[in-house]
Amino acid sequence: MTDMTDEANQKTALVRYLPLMAIALVAAIGAFTLRDYLSFDALRDNRETLIVFRDSNYVMTALVFMLAYMVIVAFSLPGAAIATLTGGFLFGVFPGVLFNVIGATSGAVIIFLAAQWGLGEKLQERMDASDGMVAKIKHGIDENQWSMLFFIRLVPAVPFFVANLIPAFLGVPLYRFVISTFFGIMPGGLVYTSVGSGLGEVFAKDETPNLGIIFESHILLPILGLCALSLMPIVIKKITGKKDLLK
């Protein structure tokens, strides 16, 4: 009876890991096979075809674009930055930024759910049972989920993939993840969408866009200001001692 139970548990565990395994497999294949197709050169070479198709099928183009963006993010495929530029190039700053954020958030939710379903429960149980520094870190995050979620989204140095996994492993509710992702990636998405909206001039001059613009002071400082603002509830709680503020 015990052997049958162990076998059933192993099969259940394997099923839970399948989504993450599929994501890892597709990501590995995509890294080698799609790099040339999801690139700035590919966008430049096919820009006229894309514009003609957009003008003839605007709604379909928007839907296909968001679906493609979702797949790129969900399977960690190369080309997320190019996809953001494409959103700005095809649809302008607005609604381009909205399409970009919807696509990115949808893909992030897929990774979040796969990680939470496959590993989140076990990791959360281990962290709950732990003590010392690990317990303190988890307690701090649990008390300030909103602030920490927005912080990891706003900081440009935190990889997008990592920011999708950490909340899943810490048992963050789905609705908090969705809200913080959608609004947290908006500033950076707006910057790159704006760059994409100006690609017409870049193509005309046979240049490449400046993707490092987000680290320039006039862009980076306001974003860092938002990071600091996201941490204000934590600071206020430390000062006032109110434990339930924005918990």
C-alpha positions as CSV (number, residue, x, y, z in Angstrom):
1,M,0.0,0.0,0.0
2,T,2.8,2.3,0.9
3,D,4.6,1.6,-2.5
4,M,1.4,2.4,-4.4
5,T,1.0,5.6,-2.5
6,D,4.6,6.6,-3.1
7,E,4.2,5.8,-6.8
8,A,1.0,7.9,-7.0
9,N,2.8,10.8,-5.3
10,Q,5.7,10.6,-7.7
11,K,3.3,10.7,-10.7
12,T,1.5,13.7,-9.2
13,A,4.8,15.5,-8.6
14,L,5.8,14.8,-12.2
15,V,2.5,16.2,-13.5
16,R,3.0,19.3,-11.4
17,Y,6.5,19.8,-12.9
18,L,5.4,19.4,-16.5
19,P,4.5,23.1,-17.1
20,L,7.9,24.3,-15.8
21,M,9.7,21.5,-17.8
22,A,7.8,22.6,-20.9
23,I,8.7,26.2,-20.4
24,A,12.4,25.3,-19.9
25,L,12.4,23.1,-23.0
26,V,10.8,25.7,-25.2
27,A,13.0,28.4,-23.8
28,A,16.2,26.4,-24.6
29,I,15.0,25.6,-28.1
30,G,13.9,29.2,-28.8
31,A,17.2,30.6,-27.6
32,F,18.9,28.8,-30.5
33,T,16.3,28.9,-33.2
34,L,14.4,32.2,-32.9
35,R,17.1,34.7,-32.2
36,D,17.4,35.7,-35.8
37,Y,13.6,36.0,-36.2
38,L,12.9,38.0,-33.1
39,S,15.5,40.7,-33.7
40,F,15.8,44.3,-34.7
41,D,17.0,43.4,-38.2
42,A,14.0,41.2,-38.7
43,L,11.7,44.1,-37.7
44,R,13.6,46.5,-40.0
45,D,13.4,44.1,-42.9
46,N,9.7,43.4,-42.5
47,R,8.5,46.8,-41.4
48,E,6.6,47.6,-44.6
49,T,4.8,44.3,-44.6
50,L,3.8,44.7,-41.0
51,I,2.5,48.2,-41.6
52,V,0.4,47.1,-44.6
53,F,-1.1,44.2,-42.6
54,R,-1.8,46.5,-39.6
55,D,-3.6,49.0,-41.8
56,S,-5.8,46.3,-43.3
57,N,-6.4,44.3,-40.1
58,Y,-5.9,46.6,-37.1
59,V,-7.8,44.6,-34.5
60,M,-6.4,41.3,-35.7
61,T,-2.9,42.7,-35.7
62,A,-3.3,44.0,-32.1
63,L,-4.7,40.6,-30.9
64,V,-1.9,38.6,-32.6
65,F,0.7,40.9,-31.3
66,M,-0.4,40.6,-27.7
67,L,-0.6,36.8,-28.1
68,A,2.9,36.7,-29.6
69,Y,4.2,38.9,-26.8
70,M,2.5,36.7,-24.2
71,V,4.2,33.6,-25.7
72,I,7.6,35.3,-25.8
73,V,7.4,36.2,-22.1
74,A,5.7,32.9,-21.0
75,F,8.5,30.8,-22.5
76,S,11.3,33.2,-21.9
77,L,12.1,33.5,-25.6
78,P,14.6,36.0,-26.9
79,G,13.1,39.2,-28.3
80,A,11.0,40.7,-25.5
81,A,12.7,44.1,-25.9
82,I,12.2,43.9,-29.7
83,A,8.5,43.0,-29.1
84,T,8.1,46.2,-27.0
85,L,9.7,48.3,-29.7
86,T,7.4,46.7,-32.2
87,G,4.4,47.6,-30.2
88,G,5.4,51.2,-30.2
89,F,6.3,51.1,-33.9
90,L,3.0,49.6,-35.0
91,F,0.6,51.2,-32.6
92,G,2.3,54.4,-31.3
93,V,2.9,55.2,-27.7
94,F,-0.7,54.7,-27.0
95,P,-2.3,52.2,-27.3
96,G,1.1,50.6,-28.0
97,V,2.1,50.7,-24.3
98,L,-1.2,49.2,-23.3
99,F,-0.8,46.3,-25.8
100,N,2.8,45.8,-24.6
101,V,1.8,45.7,-20.9
102,I,-1.1,43.4,-21.4
103,G,1.0,40.9,-23.4
104,A,3.9,41.0,-20.9
105,T,1.5,40.7,-17.9
106,S,-0.3,37.7,-19.5
107,G,3.0,35.9,-20.2
108,A,4.2,36.7,-16.6
109,V,1.0,35.1,-15.2
110,I,1.7,31.9,-17.1
111,I,5.2,31.6,-15.6
112,F,3.9,32.6,-12.2
113,L,1.1,29.9,-12.2
114,A,3.5,27.2,-13.6
115,A,6.1,28.0,-10.9
116,Q,3.5,28.2,-8.1
117,W,1.9,25.0,-9.1
118,G,5.1,23.1,-9.6
119,L,7.4,24.4,-6.8
120,G,5.7,27.1,-4.9
121,E,3.8,25.0,-2.3
122,K,6.9,23.0,-1.3
123,L,9.2,26.0,-1.1
124,Q,6.6,27.9,0.9
125,E,6.3,25.0,3.3
126,R,10.1,24.9,3.8
127,M,10.3,28.7,4.3
128,D,7.4,28.5,6.8
129,A,9.3,25.8,8.7
130,S,12.6,27.6,8.6
131,D,14.1,30.0,11.1
132,G,16.9,32.5,11.3
133,M,17.5,34.9,8.4
134,V,15.3,33.0,6.0
135,A,12.3,33.3,8.3
136,K,13.0,37.0,8.8
137,I,13.2,37.7,5.1
138,K,9.9,35.8,4.5
139,H,8.2,37.6,7.4
140,G,9.3,41.0,6.0
141,I,8.0,40.2,2.5
142,D,4.7,38.8,3.9
143,E,4.2,42.1,5.9
144,N,4.9,44.3,2.9
145,Q,3.8,42.4,-0.1
146,W,2.5,45.3,-2.1
147,S,5.6,47.4,-1.6
148,M,8.0,44.6,-2.4
149,L,6.1,43.5,-5.5
150,F,6.1,47.0,-6.9
151,F,9.7,47.4,-6.0
152,I,11.0,44.4,-7.8
153,R,9.0,45.4,-10.9
154,L,10.2,49.0,-10.9
155,V,13.9,48.3,-10.4
156,P,15.5,48.0,-13.9
157,A,18.2,45.7,-12.5
158,V,15.8,42.9,-11.5
159,P,15.4,40.5,-14.4
160,F,11.8,40.1,-15.5
161,F,11.9,36.3,-15.3
162,V,13.2,36.5,-11.7
163,A,10.5,38.9,-10.7
164,N,7.9,36.4,-12.0
165,L,9.4,33.5,-10.0
166,I,10.0,35.1,-6.6
167,P,6.3,35.9,-5.9
168,A,5.3,32.4,-6.9
169,F,7.7,30.8,-4.5
170,L,6.5,33.1,-1.6
171,G,2.8,32.3,-2.0
172,V,1.8,35.8,-3.3
173,P,-2.0,35.8,-4.3
174,L,-2.6,35.9,-8.0
175,Y,-4.5,39.2,-7.9
176,R,-1.7,41.0,-6.2
177,F,0.8,39.6,-8.7
178,V,-1.3,40.7,-11.7
179,I,-2.0,44.2,-10.4
180,S,1.7,44.8,-9.3
181,T,3.0,43.4,-12.6
182,F,0.6,45.4,-14.8
183,F,1.3,48.8,-13.1
184,G,4.8,48.0,-12.1
185,I,6.1,47.4,-15.6
186,M,4.2,50.4,-17.0
187,P,7.0,53.0,-16.5
188,G,9.7,50.9,-18.2
189,G,7.2,49.8,-20.9
190,L,6.3,53.4,-21.6
191,V,10.0,54.2,-22.1
192,Y,10.7,51.4,-24.6
193,T,7.3,51.9,-26.3
194,S,8.2,55.5,-26.9
195,V,11.5,54.5,-28.4
196,G,9.6,52.1,-30.7
197,S,7.2,54.8,-31.8
198,G,10.2,56.7,-33.2
199,L,11.7,53.8,-35.1
200,G,10.6,55.3,-38.4
201,E,13.3,57.9,-38.1
202,V,15.8,55.3,-36.9
203,F,15.1,53.2,-40.0
204,A,15.4,56.2,-42.3
205,K,18.9,57.0,-40.9
206,D,19.9,53.3,-41.0
207,E,20.7,53.4,-37.2
208,T,19.8,51.2,-34.2
209,P,17.7,52.3,-31.3
210,N,19.3,53.2,-28.0
211,L,18.0,50.4,-25.7
212,G,20.1,51.7,-22.8
213,I,18.0,54.8,-22.6
214,I,16.3,53.6,-19.5
215,F,19.6,53.9,-17.6
216,E,20.1,57.6,-18.6
217,S,19.7,60.0,-15.7
218,H,16.5,61.7,-17.0
219,I,14.8,58.4,-17.3
220,L,16.4,56.4,-14.5
221,L,16.0,59.0,-11.7
222,P,12.2,59.2,-12.0
223,I,12.0,55.4,-12.0
224,L,14.2,55.2,-8.9
225,G,11.9,57.8,-7.4
226,L,9.0,55.5,-8.0
227,C,11.0,52.7,-6.4
228,A,11.6,54.8,-3.3
229,L,7.9,55.7,-3.3
230,S,6.9,52.0,-3.4
231,L,9.0,51.4,-0.2
232,M,7.4,54.3,1.7
233,P,4.8,52.1,3.4
234,I,7.6,50.0,4.8
235,V,9.3,53.1,6.1
236,I,6.1,54.5,7.6
237,K,5.3,51.2,9.3
238,K,8.8,51.2,10.9
239,I,8.4,54.7,12.1
240,T,4.8,54.5,13.3
241,G,4.8,50.8,14.3
242,K,1.5,50.1,12.4
243,K,1.8,46.5,11.3
244,D,-1.3,46.4,9.2
245,L,-0.6,49.3,6.9
246,L,-1.1,48.1,3.3
247,K,-0.5,44.6,4.4
